[in-house]
Amino acid sequence: MAFPLSAETASSPAVDTTLARRLQAARPSATGAMSQAARRLAAEGRDIISLSEGELDFDTPVHIQHAAMRGIIEGQTRYTDVGGTPQLRASIVRKFVRDNNLHYKEAEVIASTGAKQILFNALLATLDAGDEAVVVAPYWVSYSEMIRIAGGEPVVVTPQADNGFKLTPERLAEALTPRTRWLILNAPCNPSGALYTADELRALADVVRAHPRLLVMSDDIYEEIVFEGAFVSFAQASPDMQARTLTINGVSKAYAMTGWRLGYAGGPRWLIQALELLQSQSTSNPSSVSQAAALAALDGPQDFLDGWRSRLRGRRDLALSILSQAAPLLRMACPPAAFYLYADCSAALGRITPAGQRLETDMDLARYLLEEAGVAVVPGTAFGLAPYLRLAYALSDERLALACERIVSACARLQPLSAAPSA
Ligand SMILES: Cc1ncc(COP(=O)(O)O)c(C=O)c1O
């Protein structure tokens, strides 16, 4: 007997697709539609150059790869302590002393599945409904949505562009309320590249000190990618802040290890314990093999990083010099750190594309650059500050130069409203 009905024709009972309220609060990523469009065009055979990736194009260094392979062969393939092996935690403690003059005990550090897991769990562990967390725009896309999912309210502070998008004590003081639980500081900043001096961090700490309930997340994930100036971690600048700072870092950006998913943090024991609790009931330890690799990354040679920095700086300067021809439609400062340019595109809005479309938003411009120039960028809307475009320059010099030239020529084809032929 033939099957009576195919899956398509069977009438299935209605499914309740309502999601939990905590998820309804989160907004979909503004970059999702762009990435999907980029993938579609690439699948159609178009040569799409992506300036939208938040990762280095370098390979994970060979000594780190070998450490991971050795780890597998030697049987480091089982569950480990939830917060990371004692060896890795000891290495994290050494790293914080060596690079940041921060002294944590082994029980005050944790290894997790990416810095992302630490950020998420820290917010989940500490935010109650109505609690606020201050983020500095432009900010990394996930902060605001993680805060919302955890039940809190993001409070966005937008510093002056001509101050390098750096938070000032005055702006911080204005944003704080009795409900503020977190200040999230990210320097070098994704996407602006903002980097703070020790004095600037101390001035912020003066404000934090007056708010006993306030905690600080220092997201230092781009620490190694600094071209001008020096990196200082928040608690390093003001040692009394260590008791209420979660210093977050990871191997993703420093060692080209985004796929290994290994982040780490140092912080007060009560908070690290809460992170361990959440981790133990969700993902358990981060991958044992990635821990073996991270140990080699943190304890191994660091001298190759100078070469990486100089290649990245060369790319930054290359991109800036080509994109200067797109001024004034695109205007950008020279960021001292990280691997992004954050371009003000306000002068391009209102212009008309060769197809006769008027560009209203940075999203429209990003879509135009994708379709017209075959270059994928991320609109500033995703980072809480529009109209801007974020251009990641961690790709080969040749592809980067080609992408920038395509952007320049696509911008040159945009007509001011008055010059556009009337329909
Ligand atoms: C500012 C910032 N923090 C944290 C992360 C997450 O890093 P990880 O790969 O360690 O989860 C990223 C990744 O893009 C980032 O840009």
The ligand as a Gaussian input file, in Angstrom:
#p B3LYP/6-31G(d) Opt

LIG

0 1
 C       34.462000      43.829000      20.938000
 C       34.358000      42.344000      20.885000
 N       34.242000      41.666000      22.037000
 C       34.129000      40.331000      22.047000
 C       34.129000      39.617000      20.872000
 C       33.964000      38.113000      20.935000
 O       35.184000      37.452000      20.891000
 P       35.265000      35.846000      20.962000
 O       35.596000      35.366000      19.602000
 O       36.383000      35.575000      21.953000
 O       33.964000      35.342000      21.464000
 C       34.232000      40.273000      19.655000
 C       34.180000      39.521000      18.379000
 O       33.993000      40.046000      17.314000
 C       34.365000      41.681000      19.661000
 O       34.491000      42.370000      18.511000

